[in-house]
């Protein structure tokens, strides 16, 4: 478990370091301007659908069914063909109705800004098809306990976007946003190529080739369980991603830069979430699915307990450090060029609200694996819908008095609900057995000391500048 966790973490760290370099260059080129808002809206759209149909609903349904079926090559090929065709049709629809789609995502934009955003929306959306293919291929690799390619593949996207920004150096903001959009598409298809190479090295490409031959001959896998779980997964993922959509939608009514503040702060929040929670849950999901398949719940719970202890330690320290040093983090990473000190202050306020949700969102990632491995996507979808309702109400209440920070706080509170409800379904007694331990008590004591020392050190440094 630890080897795969570290592989994922190192890969994600490399990708995120490049991602921060990309964001630094983006902030330098676009700042928190109308063109940065336009690009982030255009880039958010394919990522929204990616999380709906790709990484979210798909992964949760695909892995348990892949473990279960006997004809794995035929099963994977059938899913790949049918859903790739669906993604292609969806992409074409977005191309045709891009103005309406853009207006729906950022209703507060004027007609003039919508017209400027439409070309970027059309370009960026092709990233969806590429990343969906990557998601399926990565699931096959993870089933064979190969995590490195997927963990490092996002680096190709970031390198492509960084290259685009270099090419756009000294150009106006509109041109830089256009170059950046093409960098997204090119990076996505490089990711596909890297996974195909990995599949070939592991002799899994032959499995897909044989599955393709059988599919062409009219043979079909028993995939009914997948489609049912996938449908429930879409509902659950839709609720989760609609929360993000609603935040962007409401932020478009705030002052210029609000969408960018949310984006930059969320990027930092996502680093420890991906580095620790997503890396660990990705590493143990195949193992939990396989354990539950052979009715070894005790093995699965032991995996969850070990993972909980590690994740709790990593996330709670990240939360305290991120909250106390929010302004310094934003300043260090983004303040240059068009990104000024006021942008830093506003983004730091948003980051503080986001970072409070790190522990609940991270632990929810862990406990939701139990539901997915147990084929209980319907229950997971119900939890997500309730969370969406809570997030929406809180966004409407908090955005006027707190601005973009209120939208981030609404997200955090909904994350607390997600964790609480998932623990209730998992079983409060089982959760207490997992969480109440000497090592976690020591972690809490250490983090209190760490927080106190960090505040004192920060004040000492500022007092002596």
Secondary structure per residue as TSV (DSSP state, phi and psi in degrees):
chain	resnum	aa	ss	phi	psi
A	1	X	-	360.0	-47.7
A	2	X	H	-63.9	-37.3
A	3	X	H	-62.6	-45.6
A	4	X	H	-68.7	-35.8
A	5	X	H	-62.5	-46.7
A	6	X	H	-66.6	-36.3
A	7	X	H	-60.1	-48.2
A	8	X	H	-62.5	-44.0
A	9	X	H	-64.1	-44.1
A	10	X	H	-64.8	-43.1
A	11	X	H	-62.2	-44.8
A	12	X	H	-64.9	-40.0
A	13	X	H	-61.4	-45.2
A	14	X	H	-60.4	-44.5
A	15	X	H	-64.1	-41.1
A	16	X	H	-71.7	-34.8
A	17	X	H	-60.4	-46.2
A	18	X	H	-64.2	-35.5
A	19	X	H	-64.0	-39.1
A	20	X	H	-70.2	-35.2
A	21	X	H	-62.5	-42.6
A	22	X	H	-59.7	-46.4
A	23	X	H	-66.2	-36.4
A	24	X	H	-61.9	-44.8
A	25	X	H	-68.1	-36.4
A	26	X	H	-65.3	-44.5
A	27	X	H	-62.3	-38.0
A	28	X	H	-67.8	-36.4
A	29	X	H	-83.2	-38.2
A	30	X	H	-113.4	-20.9
A	31	X	T	61.8	-145.5
A	32	X	T	-114.0	66.0
A	33	X	S	-111.0	-177.1
A	34	X	H	-65.5	-32.1
A	35	X	H	-74.7	-30.3
A	36	X	H	-69.5	-40.8
A	37	X	H	-61.0	-43.1
A	38	X	H	-62.5	-47.2
A	39	X	H	-63.2	-42.9
A	40	X	H	-65.9	-34.4
A	41	X	H	-65.5	-46.1
A	42	X	H	-63.7	-39.4
A	43	X	H	-74.3	-30.9
A	44	X	H	-67.9	-32.7
A	45	X	H	-61.5	-54.4
A	46	X	H	-64.7	-31.8
A	47	X	H	-68.3	-32.7
A	48	X	H	-62.2	-50.3
A	49	X	H	-69.2	-31.5
A	50	X	I	-59.7	-43.9
A	51	X	I	-74.0	-29.3
A	52	X	I	-69.6	-55.7
A	53	X	I	-99.6	-20.5
A	54	X	I	-99.8	-92.3
A	55	X	I	-64.6	-31.2
A	56	X	I	-81.2	-84.2
A	57	X	H	-59.5	-39.6
A	58	X	H	-65.9	-52.8
A	59	X	H	-61.3	-39.6
A	60	X	H	-65.5	-31.8
A	61	X	H	-92.4	-33.6
A	62	X	H	-71.7	-47.6
A	63	X	H	-61.3	-50.5
A	64	X	H	-60.6	-35.7
A	65	X	H	-75.0	-34.3
A	66	X	H	-63.0	-39.9
A	67	X	H	-62.5	-36.1
A	68	X	H	-79.9	-41.8
A	69	X	-	-75.3	155.1
A	70	X	S	-90.1	-39.5
A	71	X	-	-91.2	76.8
A	72	X	H	-67.9	-38.4
A	73	X	H	-64.3	-46.1
A	74	X	H	-65.3	-42.2
A	75	X	H	-59.9	-49.9
A	76	X	H	-63.7	-40.8
A	77	X	H	-66.1	-42.9
A	78	X	H	-61.2	-45.2
A	79	X	H	-64.6	-42.3
A	80	X	H	-60.3	-47.4
A	81	X	H	-65.6	-49.3
A	82	X	H	-66.8	-43.9
A	83	X	H	-78.4	-29.4
A	84	X	H	-65.0	-39.7
A	85	X	H	-63.0	-41.1
A	86	X	H	-64.1	-41.4
A	87	X	H	-64.4	-37.5
A	88	X	H	-64.7	-44.4
A	89	X	H	-63.2	-43.0
A	90	X	H	-60.8	-41.3
A	91	X	H	-62.6	-42.0
A	92	X	H	-65.1	-37.6
A	93	X	H	-63.8	-42.8
A	94	X	H	-63.7	-37.7
A	95	X	H	-59.0	-43.0
A	96	X	H	-72.0	-37.9
A	97	X	T	-113.6	32.9
A	98	X	H	-55.8	-41.7
A	99	X	H	-60.6	-42.5
A	100	X	H	-67.2	-41.1
A	101	X	H	-63.7	-43.2
A	102	X	H	-64.4	-41.7
A	103	X	H	-62.8	-38.0
A	104	X	H	-65.9	-36.8
A	105	X	H	-77.8	-34.6
A	106	X	-	-134.4	72.5
A	107	X	T	-63.4	-25.7
A	108	X	T	-74.9	-10.6
A	109	X	S	-69.6	142.4
A	110	X	-	-73.8	167.6
A	111	X	H	-61.3	-35.0
A	112	X	H	-65.6	-41.6
A	113	X	H	-70.5	-37.9
A	114	X	H	-57.9	-43.4
A	115	X	H	-62.4	-36.6
A	116	X	H	-70.5	-31.9
A	117	X	H	-79.9	-29.2
A	118	X	H	-54.1	-48.1
A	119	X	H	-59.0	-38.3
A	120	X	H	-70.0	-36.4
A	121	X	H	-61.7	-43.9
A	122	X	H	-63.9	-40.1
A	123	X	H	-69.2	-51.2
A	124	X	H	-62.2	-30.3
A	125	X	T	-67.4	-22.2
A	126	X	T	-67.2	-14.5
A	127	X	H	-62.5	-29.0
A	128	X	H	-58.8	-47.1
A	129	X	H	-60.6	-44.2
A	130	X	H	-63.4	-46.0
A	131	X	H	-73.7	-25.6
A	132	X	H	-66.5	-44.1
A	133	X	H	-59.8	-41.3
A	134	X	H	-60.1	-41.2
A	135	X	H	-61.6	-43.6
A	136	X	H	-67.5	-45.7
A	137	X	H	-63.7	-35.6
A	138	X	H	-68.2	-33.7
A	139	X	H	-64.0	-38.8
A	140	X	H	-63.8	-41.9
A	141	X	H	-65.5	-40.6
A	142	X	H	-67.6	-33.9
A	143	X	H	-59.5	-33.5
A	144	X	T	-91.9	17.0
A	145	X	T	60.4	33.1
A	146	X	-	-110.3	111.1
A	147	X	-	-113.2	-17.3
A	148	X	H	-62.1	-45.8
A	149	X	H	-59.3	-47.8
A	150	X	H	-66.3	-41.2
A	151	X	H	-61.1	-37.6
A	152	X	H	-93.3	-10.5
A	153	X	H	-67.5	-30.8
A	154	X	H	-61.9	-22.0
A	155	X	H	-59.1	-34.1
A	156	X	H	-65.5	-39.0
A	157	X	H	-61.9	-47.6
A	158	X	H	-64.8	-39.7
A	159	X	H	-63.8	-38.7
A	160	X	H	-64.2	-42.6
A	161	X	H	-70.1	-36.8
A	162	X	H	-62.8	-42.6
A	163	X	H	-60.6	-41.9
A	164	X	H	-61.4	-40.5
A	165	X	H	-67.8	-35.5
A	166	X	H	-62.6	-43.5
A	167	X	H	-65.4	-28.6
A	168	X	T	-90.8	7.1
A	169	X	T	-57.4	134.2
A	170	X	T	72.8	4.7
A	171	X	S	-89.3	166.8
A	172	X	-	-71.3	168.8
A	173	X	H	-62.6	-37.4
A	174	X	H	-62.8	-44.0
A	175	X	H	-66.3	-39.6
A	176	X	H	-62.3	-41.1
A	177	X	H	-65.2	-36.4
A	178	X	H	-67.7	-46.7
A	179	X	H	-59.2	-42.2
A	180	X	H	-62.3	-38.1
A	181	X	H	-65.0	-42.6
A	182	X	H	-66.8	-31.8
A	183	X	H	-62.7	-35.2
A	184	X	H	-61.6	-48.2
A	185	X	H	-65.2	-47.4
A	186	X	H	-60.7	-43.6
A	187	X	H	-61.1	-38.0
A	188	X	H	-61.8	-43.7
A	189	X	H	-76.0	-23.9
A	190	X	H	-67.6	-36.4
A	191	X	H	-60.8	-42.4
A	192	X	H	-59.1	-47.1
A	193	X	H	-60.5	-40.8
A	194	X	H	-63.6	-35.9
A	195	X	H	-73.2	-36.2
A	196	X	H	-62.8	-41.4
A	197	X	H	-61.9	-43.0
A	198	X	H	-65.0	-40.5
A	199	X	H	-61.7	-40.7
A	200	X	H	-64.6	-41.6
A	201	X	H	-64.6	-32.0
A	202	X	T	-93.4	7.5
A	203	X	T	63.2	24.3
A	204	X	-	-89.7	-18.8
A	205	X	H	-65.1	-33.9
A	206	X	H	-64.5	-36.5
A	207	X	H	-61.0	-43.1
A	208	X	H	-69.2	-36.7
A	209	X	H	-63.5	-44.5
A	210	X	H	-65.4	-38.7
A	211	X	H	-64.0	-37.8
A	212	X	H	-63.2	-42.6
A	213	X	H	-61.8	-42.7
A	214	X	H	-67.1	-37.9
A	215	X	H	-64.9	-42.0
A	216	X	H	-62.7	-33.8
A	217	X	T	-76.3	-2.4
A	218	X	T	100.0	1.8
A	219	X	-	-79.4	147.1
A	220	X	-	-133.1	146.9
A	221	X	-	-85.9	161.6
A	222	X	-	-82.2	88.5
A	223	X	-	-111.2	15.7
A	224	X	H	-60.2	-40.4
A	225	X	H	-61.3	-36.5
A	226	X	H	-64.6	-48.2
A	227	X	H	-63.7	-37.3
A	228	X	H	-65.4	-47.6
A	229	X	H	-66.9	-35.1
A	230	X	H	-64.8	-40.7
A	231	X	H	-61.8	-46.7
A	232	X	H	-64.5	-36.6
A	233	X	H	-64.0	-38.7
A	234	X	H	-61.8	-42.3
A	235	X	H	-61.2	-46.5
A	236	X	H	-64.4	-46.3
A	237	X	H	-66.4	-35.4
A	238	X	H	-60.3	-43.4
A	239	X	H	-63.4	-44.8
A	240	X	H	-62.8	-44.4
A	241	X	H	-78.6	-27.5
A	242	X	H	-64.6	-28.1
A	243	X	H	-60.1	-43.7
A	244	X	H	-66.5	-41.5
A	245	X	H	-59.5	-44.4
A	246	X	H	-64.0	-40.0
A	247	X	H	-60.3	-45.3
A	248	X	H	-65.3	-42.5
A	249	X	H	-58.4	-49.5
A	250	X	H	-69.5	-36.8
A	251	X	H	-63.0	-26.3
A	252	X	T	-67.2	-15.5
A	253	X	T	-90.1	-10.2
A	254	X	S	-85.5	-177.8
A	255	X	S	-63.7	155.5
A	256	X	T	-53.8	133.1
A	257	X	T	107.0	-17.3
A	258	X	H	-60.8	-43.5
A	259	X	H	-62.2	-39.8
A	260	X	H	-67.5	-39.2
A	261	X	H	-60.3	-44.5
A	262	X	H	-61.3	-41.4
A	263	X	H	-65.2	-51.9
A	264	X	H	-63.2	-43.0
A	265	X	H	-66.1	-41.1
A	266	X	H	-66.2	-32.9
A	267	X	H	-60.9	-41.5
A	268	X	H	-70.7	-42.3
A	269	X	H	-57.9	-38.8
A	270	X	H	-70.7	-20.4
A	271	X	H	-62.4	-59.3
A	272	X	H	-65.7	-30.5
A	273	X	I	-62.4	-44.4
A	274	X	I	-74.3	-43.1
A	275	X	I	-63.3	-34.9
A	276	X	I	-110.4	-59.9
A	277	X	I	-69.5	-50.0
A	278	X	I	-70.3	-40.5
A	279	X	H	-60.6	-43.8
A	280	X	H	-71.6	-44.4
A	281	X	H	-65.7	-35.8
A	282	X	H	-63.9	-39.0
A	283	X	H	-69.0	-36.4
A	284	X	H	-96.9	-13.0
A	285	X	H	-58.9	-47.5
A	286	X	H	-59.8	-37.4
A	287	X	H	-68.7	-41.7
A	288	X	H	-65.6	-41.6
A	289	X	H	-61.5	-43.7
A	290	X	H	-67.4	-38.0
A	291	X	H	-65.6	-42.7
A	292	X	H	-70.3	-31.7
A	293	X	H	-59.3	-37.6
A	294	X	T	-96.3	19.1
A	295	X	T	60.4	34.3
A	296	X	-	-105.1	69.1
A	297	X	H	-62.0	-33.0
A	298	X	H	-61.7	-40.9
A	299	X	H	-62.9	-43.4
A	300	X	H	-62.9	-42.3
A	301	X	H	-67.2	-38.0
A	302	X	H	-62.4	-38.8
A	303	X	H	-62.7	-42.8
A	304	X	H	-63.6	-39.4
A	305	X	H	-64.0	-47.9
A	306	X	H	-61.2	-41.5
A	307	X	H	-67.2	-39.5
A	308	X	H	-60.8	-47.7
A	309	X	H	-58.2	-44.7
A	310	X	H	-67.6	-45.4
A	311	X	H	-68.5	-40.5
A	312	X	H	-58.8	-45.0
A	313	X	H	-59.9	-49.7
A	314	X	H	-67.8	-41.5
A	315	X	H	-74.5	-38.3
A	316	X	H	-70.5	-34.9
A	317	X	H	-68.8	-38.9
A	318	X	H	-64.1	-37.9
A	319	X	H	-63.4	-49.6
A	320	X	H	-63.2	-46.4
A	321	X	H	-63.2	-43.6
A	322	X	H	-66.4	-37.1
A	323	X	H	-69.7	-47.5
A	324	X	H	-67.8	-38.0
A	325	X	T	-105.1	25.0
A	326	X	H	-57.9	-46.6
A	327	X	H	-65.5	-41.9
A	328	X	H	-65.7	-37.0
A	329	X	H	-65.1	-47.9
A	330	X	H	-62.1	-44.6
A	331	X	H	-59.1	-46.4
A	332	X	H	-64.8	-39.8
A	333	X	H	-86.9	-35.5
A	334	X	H	-121.4	-24.4
A	335	X	-	-73.7	101.4
A	336	X	B	-172.0	161.3
A	337	X	T	56.9	-122.3
A	338	X	T	-77.8	-11.2
A	339	X	B	-92.9	105.4
A	340	X	-	-98.3	-177.3
A	341	X	H	-64.7	-34.3
A	342	X	H	-67.2	-38.5
A	343	X	H	-60.6	-38.9
A	344	X	H	-62.5	-46.4
A	345	X	H	-61.5	-46.7
A	346	X	H	-66.7	-41.8
A	347	X	H	-65.5	-36.2
A	348	X	H	-65.0	-39.3
A	349	X	H	-60.9	-42.4
A	350	X	H	-66.1	-41.8
A	351	X	H	-60.1	-40.7
A	352	X	H	-59.7	-40.0
A	353	X	H	-70.8	-39.0
A	354	X	H	-65.6	-44.1
A	355	X	H	-66.4	-23.6
A	356	X	T	-65.3	-20.7
A	357	X	T	-91.7	2.0
A	358	X	H	-62.3	-47.0
A	359	X	H	-65.5	-50.7
A	360	X	H	-63.3	-42.6
A	361	X	H	-66.2	-39.9
A	362	X	H	-65.4	-45.2
A	363	X	H	-70.3	-30.8
A	364	X	H	-62.2	-39.7
A	365	X	H	-55.0	-38.4
A	366	X	H	-71.7	-50.7
A	367	X	H	-74.8	-22.7
A	368	X	H	-67.9	-23.2
A	369	X	H	-59.4	-35.1
A	370	X	H	-60.7	-44.7
A	371	X	H	-64.4	-45.2
A	372	X	H	-66.2	-42.5
A	373	X	H	-67.1	-28.6
A	374	X	T	-84.9	6.7
A	375	X	T	60.8	36.8
A	376	X	-	-108.4	45.8
A	377	X	H	-62.1	-28.5
A	378	X	H	-63.8	-42.1
A	379	X	H	-67.2	-42.6
A	380	X	H	-60.2	-38.3
A	381	X	H	-64.8	-40.2
A	382	X	H	-62.5	-43.5
A	383	X	H	-60.3	-43.6
A	384	X	H	-64.9	-37.3
A	385	X	H	-65.8	-43.6
A	386	X	H	-60.4	-41.0
A	387	X	H	-63.6	-39.9
A	388	X	H	-60.0	-43.9
A	389	X	H	-60.6	-45.5
A	390	X	H	-62.9	-45.1
A	391	X	H	-61.8	-42.3
A	392	X	H	-62.8	-47.9
A	393	X	H	-60.4	-44.6
A	394	X	H	-67.4	-36.8
A	395	X	H	-59.5	-44.8
A	396	X	H	-67.0	-32.1
A	397	X	H	-77.5	-39.5
A	398	X	H	-95.6	-18.1
A	399	X	H	-69.0	-31.0
A	400	X	H	-73.6	-50.5
A	401	X	H	-72.8	-29.7
A	402	X	H	-114.4	-6.6
A	403	X	T	65.4	-141.9
A	404	X	H	-61.6	-31.7
A	405	X	H	-62.1	-35.9
A	406	X	H	-64.4	-36.3
A	407	X	H	-67.0	-38.9
A	408	X	H	-67.9	-38.9
A	409	X	H	-64.9	-38.5
A	410	X	H	-59.9	-41.2
A	411	X	H	-61.5	-42.9
A	412	X	H	-63.1	-44.8
A	413	X	H	-63.9	-39.2
A	414	X	H	-65.5	-31.5
A	415	X	H	-66.0	-38.0
A	416	X	H	-61.3	-41.5
A	417	X	H	-63.5	-44.3
A	418	X	H	-55.3	-47.2
A	419	X	H	-65.3	-46.4
A	420	X	H	-59.9	-44.6
A	421	X	H	-68.9	-40.4
A	422	X	H	-65.6	-34.7
A	423	X	H	-66.8	-39.8
A	424	X	H	-59.9	-43.6
A	425	X	H	-69.7	-41.3
A	426	X	H	-62.0	-36.5
A	427	X	-	120.3	116.4
A	428	X	H	-62.6	-39.8
A	429	X	H	-63.1	-44.3
A	430	X	H	-63.2	-38.2
A	431	X	H	-64.5	-43.1
A	432	X	H	-64.7	-37.3
A	433	X	H	-62.0	-35.6
A	434	X	H	-77.4	-42.4
A	435	X	H	-90.5	-31.2
A	436	X	-	-82.6	96.6
A	437	X	S	-146.5	161.9
A	438	X	H	-62.4	-38.5
A	439	X	H	-64.6	-35.7
A	440	X	H	-74.1	-32.4
A	441	X	H	-64.8	-42.8
A	442	X	H	-62.1	-39.6
A	443	X	H	-59.3	-44.0
A	444	X	H	-63.4	-43.4
A	445	X	H	-62.3	-44.8
A	446	X	H	-63.9	-38.4
A	447	X	H	-71.8	-30.8
A	448	X	H	-65.1	-44.9
A	449	X	H	-62.9	-43.4
A	450	X	H	-59.8	-45.4
A	451	X	H	-63.1	-43.6
A	452	X	H	-61.7	-47.4
A	453	X	H	-64.4	-36.9
A	454	X	H	-66.5	-41.2
A	455	X	H	-64.2	-44.7
A	456	X	H	-63.3	-42.9
A	457	X	H	-63.8	-41.8
A	458	X	H	-62.3	-45.3
A	459	X	H	-66.6	-36.8
A	460	X	H	-64.4	-43.5
A	461	X	H	-63.9	-44.5
A	462	X	H	-67.1	-34.1
A	463	X	H	-69.9	-23.7
A	464	X	T	-107.7	10.1
A	465	X	-	-74.9	360.0
